[in-house]
Amino acid sequence: MLAEGKQQWDENYPNVVHVVADMARDVAFVLETRGEVVAYGAVVFDGEPAYDRLEGEWLSDQEYVVVHRIAVSQHAQGNGVGARFMKAVEFYAAEKGIGSFRVDTNFDNFAMLRLIGKCGFEYCGEVVYERGSRKAFEKLI
């Protein structure tokens, strides 16, 4: 995203420290194709504190899964990999009895905004992080 001039990520975020922390929390997930990692994301079931201060309204107030730091390898982009990753998260959450899937992204992350729309999420408002506000979405599973 930095190479594309996007404002959500920069040279300091995300980095290996974030991925290692995700691994330590058991929230680091990958999607593989023919033995090669083609997508990564932090799949979190214990909430996101910023979501408690949504400027808008969530579709539900039930427990939810959230994906942070989703990334698709450059050579796999445009092949539905992001949608497959999101569908796998949705299936995993449903197996755990979770009925809501939330995600947020920057206003200029057009690839993620397309993915969110393709996957059936609904816009719910804005969440504010230290690094700026993000568009927030929810999908009932």
RORO-694563 format. One record per residue: residue number from 1; residue in three letters; x, y, z of N, C-alpha, C in turn. Coordinates in Angstrom, 3 decimals, decimal comma. Atoms other than C-alpha are relative to their C-alpha. Layout:
<sites>
   i  aa      n_x      n_y      n_z     ca_x     ca_y     ca_z      c_x      c_y      c_z
 NUM ALA        X        Y        Z        X        Y        Z        X        Y        Z
...
</sites>
This chain:
<sites>
   i  aa      n_x      n_y      n_z     ca_x     ca_y     ca_z      c_x      c_y      c_z
   1 MET    0,814   -1,192    0,000    0,000    0,000    0,000    0,859    1,257    0,000
   2 LEU   -0,901   -1,147   -0,028    2,883    2,324    0,702    0,460    0,341   -1,419
   3 ALA   -0,445   -0,217    1,371    4,125    1,866   -2,866   -1,097    0,633   -0,859
   4 GLU    1,130   -0,557    0,746    0,631    2,804   -4,109   -0,429    1,361    0,525
   5 GLY    0,334   -1,301   -0,553    0,572    5,977   -1,998   -1,189   -0,007    0,943
   6 LYS    1,130    0,104   -0,926   -2,145    4,684    0,331    0,425    0,455    1,386
   7 GLN   -0,302   -0,571   -1,301   -2,370    6,194    3,801   -0,208   -0,956    1,176
   8 GLN    0,328    0,891   -1,108   -3,469    3,180    5,860    1,247   -0,649    0,609
   9 TRP   -1,214    0,658   -0,463   -0,108    1,412    6,108    1,201    0,824   -0,422
  10 ASP   -1,234   -0,677    0,374    3,432    2,755    6,054    1,180   -0,928    0,271
  11 GLU   -1,184    0,847   -0,185    7,005    1,517    6,503    0,106   -0,580    1,410
  12 ASN   -0,047    0,490   -1,382    6,368    0,960   10,233   -1,169   -0,897    0,380
  13 TYR    1,182    0,809   -0,333    2,979   -0,772   10,135   -0,639   -0,504   -1,272
  14 PRO   -0,421    1,049   -0,927    2,440   -3,593    9,743    1,413   -0,468   -0,329
  15 ASN   -1,333    0,546    0,214    5,816   -5,228   10,176    0,121   -1,336    0,708
  16 VAL   -0,212    1,329   -0,559    7,327   -8,452   11,450   -0,372   -0,052    1,487
  17 VAL    0,370   -0,042   -1,419    6,758   -7,367   15,072   -1,498   -0,270    0,168
  18 HIS    1,440    0,205   -0,074    3,005   -7,263   14,440   -0,367   -1,447   -0,314
  19 VAL    0,282    1,394    0,370    2,999  -10,672   12,761    0,431   -0,942    1,125
  20 VAL   -0,462    0,825   -1,121    5,058  -12,218   15,585   -0,967    0,117    1,177
  21 ALA    0,978   -0,186   -1,077    2,642  -10,698   18,118   -1,301   -0,730   -0,325
  22 ASP    1,192    0,752    0,412   -0,281  -12,137   16,117    0,195   -1,493    0,229
  23 MET   -0,304    1,421   -0,196    1,409  -15,540   16,209   -0,031   -0,357    1,483
  24 ALA   -0,020    0,254   -1,449    1,957  -15,297   19,975   -1,414   -0,041    0,569
  25 ARG    1,396   -0,025   -0,460   -1,769  -14,527   20,417   -0,851   -1,064   -0,683
  26 ASP    0,720    1,016    0,771   -2,747  -17,411   18,081   -1,097    0,594   -0,877
  27 VAL    0,968   -0,615    0,900   -4,559  -15,025   15,726    0,535    0,139   -1,426
  28 ALA   -0,608   -0,077    1,330   -2,191  -15,280   12,721   -0,493   -1,166   -0,859
  29 PHE    0,530    1,025    0,899   -3,833  -17,146    9,836    0,510    0,267   -1,411
  30 VAL   -0,418   -0,115    1,388   -2,677  -17,837    6,294   -0,908   -0,840   -0,878
  31 LEU    0,666    0,800    1,019   -4,274  -19,133    3,137    1,089   -0,463   -0,945
  32 GLU   -1,009    0,563    0,888   -2,149  -21,447    1,037   -0,633   -0,504   -1,286
  33 THR    0,362    0,587    1,277   -2,388  -22,429   -2,600    1,206   -0,782   -0,479
  34 ARG   -1,077    0,885    0,437   -0,287  -25,383   -3,711    1,259    0,165    0,854
  35 GLY   -1,112   -0,077   -0,934    1,886  -25,058   -0,602    0,637    1,368    0,153
  36 GLU   -0,549   -1,357   -0,071    2,533  -21,329   -1,046   -0,996    0,910    0,729
  37 VAL    0,850   -0,952   -0,711    1,189  -18,684    1,341   -0,381    1,124   -0,957
  38 VAL    0,475   -1,030    0,918   -0,982  -16,340   -0,721   -0,787    1,102    0,721
  39 ALA    0,710   -1,033   -0,766   -2,830  -14,426    2,040    0,306   -0,173    1,473
  40 TYR   -0,237   -0,037   -1,442   -2,361  -13,443    5,658   -1,016    0,940    0,639
  41 GLY    0,848   -0,907   -0,770   -4,618  -11,915    8,277    0,001   -0,389    1,458
  42 ALA    0,198    0,245   -1,428   -5,044  -11,560   12,022   -1,497   -0,185    0,210
  43 VAL    1,412    0,359   -0,193   -8,332  -13,291   12,867   -0,263    0,011    1,506
  44 VAL    0,137   -0,287   -1,428   -9,463  -11,987   16,249   -1,438   -0,233    0,467
  45 PHE    1,319    0,299   -0,564  -12,342  -13,261   18,375   -0,251    0,700    1,332
  46 ASP    0,204   -0,618   -1,313  -11,824  -11,199   21,543   -0,256    1,500   -0,082
  47 GLY    0,436   -1,383    0,140  -13,021   -7,869   20,202    1,065    0,957   -0,483
  48 GLU   -0,856   -1,110    0,421  -11,547   -4,617   18,987   -0,462    1,223    0,782
  49 PRO    0,429   -1,122   -0,851  -11,623   -1,770   21,555   -0,504    1,220   -0,774
  50 ALA    0,451   -1,157    0,777  -11,979    0,919   18,864   -1,441   -0,159   -0,471
  51 TYR    1,359    0,239    0,472  -15,232   -0,709   17,755   -1,050    0,388    1,041
  52 ASP    0,930   -0,433   -1,047  -16,802    0,229   21,108   -0,367    1,471   -0,159
  53 ARG    0,218   -1,436    0,177  -16,612    3,870   19,999   -0,391    0,326   -1,453
  54 LEU    0,415   -0,193    1,386  -18,139    3,497   16,535   -0,829    1,277   -0,138
  55 GLU    0,833   -1,143    0,359  -19,455    6,728   15,063   -0,954   -0,494   -1,075
  56 GLY    0,974    0,651    0,864  -22,500    5,042   13,555   -0,714   -1,049    0,812
  57 GLU    0,721    1,057   -0,712  -24,359    1,870   14,406    0,307   -1,361   -0,624
  58 TRP   -0,226    1,374    0,455  -23,411   -1,788   14,173   -1,333   -0,660   -0,317
  59 LEU    1,209    0,750    0,332  -25,924   -4,224   12,720   -0,481   -0,825    1,181
  60 SER    0,346    0,852   -1,139  -25,817   -6,282   15,928    0,893    0,348    1,180
  61 ASP   -0,841   -0,179   -1,185  -24,438   -6,312   19,434    0,520   -1,331    0,508
  62 GLN   -0,462    1,331   -0,378  -23,425   -9,960   19,446    1,524   -0,129   -0,122
  63 GLU   -1,428    0,274    0,155  -19,945  -11,484   19,647    0,333   -0,027   -1,484
  64 TYR   -0,392   -0,088    1,397  -17,979  -11,035   16,439    1,443   -0,437   -0,190
  65 VAL   -1,369    0,216    0,434  -14,855  -11,981   14,576    0,406    1,243   -0,790
  66 VAL   -0,523   -1,117    0,779  -12,664   -9,253   13,107    1,311   -0,429   -0,647
  67 VAL   -1,259    0,269    0,685   -9,848   -9,467   10,566    0,778    1,310   -0,088
  68 HIS   -0,924   -1,120    0,127   -6,914   -7,091   10,782    1,192   -0,433   -0,855
  69 ARG   -1,254    0,205    0,733   -3,813   -6,780    8,596   -0,118   -1,042   -1,122
  70 ILE    0,135    0,947    1,108   -5,211   -8,817    5,701    0,871    0,470   -1,164
  71 ALA   -0,873   -0,298    1,130   -2,737   -8,985    2,863    0,012   -1,188   -0,948
  72 VAL   -0,069    1,025    1,038   -2,671  -10,918   -0,395    1,294    0,222   -0,765
  73 SER   -1,262   -0,138    0,723    0,617  -11,635   -2,131   -0,258    0,630   -1,367
  74 GLN    0,189   -0,742    1,245    1,124   -9,465   -5,197   -0,317   -0,886   -1,185
  75 HIS    0,237    0,846    1,175    1,258  -12,329   -7,673   -1,328   -0,747    0,059
  76 ALA    1,291    0,687   -0,136   -2,017  -13,782   -6,308   -1,180    0,966   -0,062
  77 GLN    1,081   -0,987    0,014   -4,005  -10,527   -6,425   -0,806   -0,102   -1,284
  78 GLY    0,886    0,054    1,157   -6,998  -10,432   -8,736   -0,508   -1,387   -0,316
  79 ASN    0,415    1,380    0,234   -7,614  -14,171   -8,431   -1,007   -0,496    1,026
  80 GLY    1,006    0,398   -0,983  -10,256  -14,162   -5,682    0,573   -0,506    1,309
  81 VAL   -0,650    0,499   -1,216   -7,737  -14,995   -2,935   -0,540    0,702    1,236
  82 GLY    0,533   -0,738   -1,135   -8,972  -12,232   -0,626   -1,389   -0,480    0,377
  83 ALA    1,355    0,492   -0,255  -12,557  -13,429   -0,987    0,031   -1,405    0,604
  84 ARG   -0,132    1,350   -0,573  -11,483  -17,021   -0,280    0,435    0,077    1,460
  85 PHE   -0,450   -0,174   -1,382   -9,661  -15,874    2,867   -1,171    0,440    0,869
  86 MET    1,131   -0,506   -0,779  -12,704  -13,921    4,067   -1,080   -1,067    0,178
  87 LYS    0,996    1,079   -0,082  -15,025  -16,858    3,308    0,457   -1,052    1,008
  88 ALA   -0,524    0,972   -0,969  -12,752  -19,192    5,300   -0,154    0,523    1,421
  89 VAL    0,186   -0,594   -1,328  -12,854  -16,784    8,262   -1,470   -0,086    0,404
  90 GLU    1,442    0,062   -0,265  -16,640  -16,612    8,001   -0,416   -1,420    0,406
  91 PHE    0,325    1,397   -0,296  -16,904  -20,420    7,970    0,533   -0,393    1,379
  92 TYR   -0,633    0,307   -1,290  -14,504  -20,740   10,930   -0,779    0,651    1,140
  93 ALA    0,772   -0,699   -1,035  -16,442  -18,138   12,927   -1,344   -0,688    0,223
  94 ALA    1,295    0,675   -0,123  -19,762  -19,861   12,195    0,148   -1,323    0,747
  95 GLU   -0,252    1,260   -0,722  -18,285  -23,172   13,383    0,159    0,233    1,500
  96 LYS   -0,195   -0,343   -1,405  -17,426  -21,419   16,664   -1,242    0,652    0,615
  97 GLY    1,247   -0,572   -0,492  -20,987  -20,107   16,992   -0,045    1,518   -0,018
  98 ILE   -0,038   -1,455    0,103  -20,107  -16,508   16,113   -0,884    0,417   -1,173
  99 GLY    0,960   -0,400    1,028  -22,817  -14,705   14,132    0,277    1,321   -0,669
 100 SER   -0,311   -1,312    0,557  -21,088  -11,454   13,208    1,466    0,061   -0,409
 101 PHE   -1,340   -0,172    0,547  -18,032  -10,541   11,135    0,174    1,494   -0,253
 102 ARG   -0,256   -1,431    0,161  -16,605   -7,018   11,366    1,381    0,231   -0,587
 103 VAL   -1,264   -0,372    0,614  -13,832   -5,298    9,475   -0,003    1,515   -0,199
 104 ASP   -0,099   -1,428    0,313  -12,537   -1,790    8,908    1,159    0,207   -0,963
 105 THR   -1,062   -0,327    0,945  -10,372   -0,144    6,289    0,032    1,498   -0,259
 106 ASN   -0,181   -1,412    0,307   -9,088    3,204    5,133   -0,862    0,402   -1,196
 107 PHE    0,838   -0,534    1,076  -11,117    5,424    2,795    0,623   -0,181   -1,379
 108 ASP   -0,650    0,116    1,305   -8,505    5,006    0,030    0,505   -1,407   -0,315
 109 ASN   -0,385    1,383    0,265   -8,005    1,243    0,241   -1,071   -0,628   -0,902
 110 PHE    1,051    0,380    0,935  -10,076    0,611   -2,863   -0,102   -1,504   -0,213
 111 ALA    0,041    1,458    0,164   -9,095   -3,056   -3,201   -0,771   -0,636    1,159
 112 MET    0,705    0,549   -1,153  -10,297   -3,803    0,336   -1,472    0,412   -0,014
 113 LEU    1,394   -0,434    0,085  -13,447   -1,736   -0,154   -0,773   -0,845   -1,009
 114 ARG    0,649    0,884    0,986  -14,237   -3,803   -3,287   -0,222   -1,384    0,594
 115 LEU    0,111    1,328   -0,615  -13,551   -7,026   -1,383   -1,131   -0,035    1,016
 116 ILE    1,047   -0,068   -1,021  -15,787   -5,979    1,504   -1,386   -0,005   -0,653
 117 GLY    1,274   -0,029    0,716  -18,585   -5,172   -0,926   -0,336   -1,331   -0,633
 118 LYS    0,199    1,299    0,649  -18,115   -8,415   -2,830   -0,414   -1,076    1,007
 119 CYS    0,276    1,002   -1,031  -18,302  -10,374    0,422   -1,298    0,259    0,765
 120 GLY    1,309   -0,235   -0,582  -21,618   -8,796    1,455   -0,030    0,765    1,320
 121 PHE   -0,019   -0,810   -1,216  -20,567   -6,494    4,301   -0,814    1,269   -0,213
 122 GLU    0,750   -1,254    0,046  -22,661   -3,430    5,156    0,761    1,078    0,758
 123 TYR   -0,658   -1,132   -0,638  -21,238   -0,016    6,000   -0,758    0,376    1,268
 124 CYS    0,621   -0,313   -1,288  -21,871    0,877    9,658    0,441    1,334    0,583
 125 GLY   -0,467   -1,276   -0,537  -19,877    4,057   10,320    1,516    0,083   -0,005
 126 GLU   -1,437   -0,253   -0,078  -16,404    5,233   11,274    0,540   -0,412    1,373
 127 VAL   -0,719    0,262   -1,247  -13,953    3,994   13,894    1,276    0,842   -0,042
 128 VAL   -1,165   -0,863   -0,074  -11,093    6,143   15,100    1,128   -0,713    0,724
 129 TYR   -1,223    0,545   -0,566   -7,613    4,805   15,720    0,985    1,149    0,188
 130 GLU   -1,059   -0,990   -0,169   -4,502    6,667   16,760    0,513    0,490   -1,356
 131 ARG   -0,532   -0,319    1,321   -3,453    6,585   13,102   -1,052    0,580   -0,946
 132 GLY    1,043   -0,591    0,836   -6,772    7,990   11,807   -1,289   -0,784    0,034
 133 SER    1,298    0,672    0,013  -10,363    7,050   11,145   -0,067   -0,999   -1,149
 134 ARG    0,187    1,064    0,987  -11,464    3,999    9,188   -1,490   -0,237   -0,207
 135 LYS    1,367    0,416    0,296  -14,676    2,917    7,498   -0,214   -1,386    0,619
 136 ALA    0,283    1,252   -0,699  -16,284    0,113    9,507   -1,201   -0,710   -0,632
 137 PHE    1,006    0,824    0,654  -18,388   -2,737    8,129   -0,313   -1,222    0,848
 138 GLU    0,386    1,218   -0,695  -20,293   -5,709    9,486   -0,799   -0,872   -0,960
 139 LYS    0,782    0,982    0,736  -21,746   -8,863    8,002   -0,543   -0,986    1,019
 140 LEU    0,572    1,024   -0,858  -24,161  -11,119    9,841    0,177   -1,346   -0,683
 141 ILE   -0,315    1,319    0,544  -23,192  -14,742    9,386   -1,207   -0,918    0,156
</sites>
